[in-house]
Amino acid sequence: MPSDPQTDPDQPLVRLLYTSRATPECLADLQGGIDALLATAQRHNPEHQITGALVAHKGWFIQVLEGPEDEVHGLFRKICLDERHCSANLVSEGPVETRDFAHWSMCARQLSSLDARILAELDRNAAFDPADLPESQIMELLHAVAAASARTS
Ligand SMILES: Cc1cc2nc3c(=O)[nH]c(=O)nc-3n(C[C@H](O)[C@H](O)[C@H](O)COP(=O)(O)O)c2cc1C
């Protein structure tokens, strides 16, 4: 687990939340794809003071990025061009006082039967669509991913 990154004092700290659709090619080996994304993120994010979490569920990616404004915007621009997903949709973005995922350069998880409690909550709606979820529930989901990652790391 990386240490809490220092944040550039000259830039506001922001949190950006988006959803996207994994492409069929990415879904063909989703776990391999997540492992590759995670390896890249864990290599790149520390030098850009970025922290966050990513969850994959039913063909969706949901990711939160935290860090200095310019760094977060720069990474999000790059992520939007990534051909492993499409239809990136910005859910929210704005200044925050503190990081919620300070200990994670990035953590990522595909929801599985191990996440029974989370799944029970999400699957109350037959078709999972993050656009139907309030932002607070999306953040709860991402916190659950970080907690599960902490238990397994
Ligand atoms: C859903 C998703 C999440 C990603 N998250 C990150 C991330 O947190 N950090 C990162 O450096 N790259 C992330 N990437 C990969 C970037 O799009 C890009 O491939 C990577 O940063 C390498 O960029 P470069 O070739 O310009 O160095 C993500 C890609 C996808 C599809």
The ligand as an SDF file (V2000), in Angstrom:
LIG
                    3D

 31 33  0  0  0  0  0  0  0  0999 V2000
  -11.0360    2.3030  -17.1270 C   0  0  0  0  0  0  0  0  0  0  0  0
   -9.6070    2.7800  -17.2400 C   0  0  0  0  0  0  0  0  0  0  0  0
   -8.9720    3.3070  -16.1240 C   0  0  0  0  0  0  0  0  0  0  0  0
   -7.6430    3.7370  -16.2050 C   0  0  0  0  0  0  0  0  0  0  0  0
   -7.0320    4.2840  -15.0990 N   0  0  0  0  0  0  0  0  0  0  0  0
   -5.7590    4.7380  -15.1850 C   0  0  0  0  0  0  0  0  0  0  0  0
   -5.1250    5.3360  -14.0640 C   0  0  0  0  0  0  0  0  0  0  0  0
   -5.6670    5.4750  -12.9670 O   0  0  0  0  0  0  0  0  0  0  0  0
   -3.8450    5.7600  -14.2270 N   0  0  0  0  0  0  0  0  0  0  0  0
   -3.1570    5.6290  -15.4060 C   0  0  0  0  0  0  0  0  0  0  0  0
   -2.0010    6.0450  -15.4980 O   0  0  0  0  0  0  0  0  0  0  0  0
   -3.7470    5.0530  -16.4740 N   0  0  0  0  0  0  0  0  0  0  0  0
   -5.0180    4.6090  -16.3860 C   0  0  0  0  0  0  0  0  0  0  0  0
   -5.6060    4.0300  -17.4790 N   0  0  0  0  0  0  0  0  0  0  0  0
   -4.7760    3.8110  -18.6890 C   0  0  0  0  0  0  0  0  0  0  0  0
   -4.6190    5.0730  -19.5010 C   0  0  0  0  0  0  0  0  0  0  0  0
   -5.7470    5.2360  -20.3410 O   0  0  0  0  0  0  0  0  0  0  0  0
   -3.3170    4.9900  -20.3550 C   0  0  0  0  0  0  0  0  0  0  0  0
   -3.3590    3.8460  -21.1470 O   0  0  0  0  0  0  0  0  0  0  0  0
   -2.0910    4.9180  -19.4570 C   0  0  0  0  0  0  0  0  0  0  0  0
   -2.0800    5.9950  -18.5460 O   0  0  0  0  0  0  0  0  0  0  0  0
   -0.7710    4.9090  -20.2780 C   0  0  0  0  0  0  0  0  0  0  0  0
   -0.6790    6.1030  -20.9590 O   0  0  0  0  0  0  0  0  0  0  0  0
    0.6580    6.4740  -21.7760 P   0  0  0  0  0  0  0  0  0  0  0  0
    0.8100    5.4140  -22.8020 O   0  0  0  0  0  0  0  0  0  0  0  0
    0.3760    7.8430  -22.3220 O   0  0  0  0  0  0  0  0  0  0  0  0
    1.7840    6.4860  -20.7780 O   0  0  0  0  0  0  0  0  0  0  0  0
   -6.9310    3.6130  -17.4330 C   0  0  0  0  0  0  0  0  0  0  0  0
   -7.5870    3.0970  -18.5450 C   0  0  0  0  0  0  0  0  0  0  0  0
   -8.9060    2.6680  -18.4600 C   0  0  0  0  0  0  0  0  0  0  0  0
   -9.5670    2.0870  -19.6720 C   0  0  0  0  0  0  0  0  0  0  0  0
  1  2  1  0
  2  3  1  0
  2 30  2  0
  3  4  2  0
  4  5  1  0
  4 28  1  0
  5  6  2  0
  6  7  1  0
  6 13  1  0
  7  8  2  0
  7  9  1  0
  9 10  1  0
 10 11  2  0
 10 12  1  0
 12 13  2  0
 13 14  1  0
 14 15  1  0
 14 28  1  0
 15 16  1  0
 16 17  1  0
 16 18  1  0
 18 19  1  0
 18 20  1  0
 20 21  1  0
 20 22  1  0
 22 23  1  0
 23 24  1  0
 24 25  2  0
 24 26  1  0
 24 27  1  0
 28 29  2  0
 29 30  1  0
 30 31  1  0
M  END
$$$$
